[in-house]
Amino acid sequence: MTNATAVIFATLLTSSLRESPEHCSNVERWVKQLLCVDVHRENIAVLVTRNVDTSTVTRLRELGARVHTVPVVSVSGTARYRRTTTKIYLWTLVQYERIVYYDADMFFFQSPYLCLSACPESAELCAVSDPAATFPRHDPNYFNSGFMVLRPGLETFQELKRNVHLAVGQTFGDQALFNRIFARRRVLVSKNCNFLHVADDLPGVARSREVVAVHEKVRFMRRLLPRGHRVSRCVGW
């Protein structure tokens, strides 16, 4: 059995409170949600870039999250995803055996340990297919980097660092890079680990008892979940 700190659940914060109060709030909510679905504090981490203000870092530590400070990796492209290539620093956290990465705009219906278990131990990287991201081609092999189970390693980090140029000018930044590097090295798992495009499939989420995490904005989740639902309580509604 995996020991308490062999696995970490991580997200990324690249904006200061002054730049993006909503994103900082999302990261705090993300930590609180994991605690609410029974992930222990010692298994929660946030990668924080050096420009993030100390008050935000202090708040995350008060919540119990481990904070790992890393340099910003910024590439030209869609403004929203310009800094997400900083995710390559997940592979430097070699003190952990495996990392379960989730973007901060997630809503957890149940423990993400279920998605860790869904990823074979031998896999280098697991993710969920996102064919809509390659519209109009709809490539079922293309994955969404908002959720990944990965095995950190410095050799892989150096490989990613050498190839950061693959993210330049791409719509989704880091996602383009990871899909090129891990095209033949990833395992696709159930969409329940990262339920995408909820606005197009609200009934699918509402009916399912298998969904672990929904990757969507608050306005859609408010339509889906009644006040008092367990997830509603976890996000403070």
Secondary structure as GFF3:
##gff-version 3
##sequence-region A 1 237
A	DSSP	beta_strand	7	13	.	.	.	ID=ss1
A	DSSP	alpha_helix	21	36	.	.	.	ID=ss2
A	DSSP	three_ten_helix	41	43	.	.	.	ID=ss3
A	DSSP	beta_strand	44	49	.	.	.	ID=ss4
A	DSSP	alpha_helix	54	62	.	.	.	ID=ss5
A	DSSP	beta_strand	66	70	.	.	.	ID=ss6
A	DSSP	three_ten_helix	79	81	.	.	.	ID=ss7
A	DSSP	three_ten_helix	84	92	.	.	.	ID=ss8
A	DSSP	beta_strand	98	102	.	.	.	ID=ss9
A	DSSP	beta_strand	106	108	.	.	.	ID=ss10
A	DSSP	alpha_helix	113	118	.	.	.	ID=ss11
A	DSSP	beta_strand	125	129	.	.	.	ID=ss12
A	DSSP	three_ten_helix	131	134	.	.	.	ID=ss13
A	DSSP	beta_strand	143	150	.	.	.	ID=ss14
A	DSSP	alpha_helix	154	162	.	.	.	ID=ss15
A	DSSP	three_ten_helix	164	167	.	.	.	ID=ss16
A	DSSP	alpha_helix	174	181	.	.	.	ID=ss17
A	DSSP	beta_strand	186	188	.	.	.	ID=ss18
A	DSSP	three_ten_helix	191	193	.	.	.	ID=ss19
A	DSSP	three_ten_helix	198	200	.	.	.	ID=ss20
A	DSSP	alpha_helix	202	207	.	.	.	ID=ss21
A	DSSP	beta_strand	213	215	.	.	.	ID=ss22
A	DSSP	alpha_helix	218	224	.	.	.	ID=ss23
A	DSSP	alpha_helix	230	234	.	.	.	ID=ss24
###
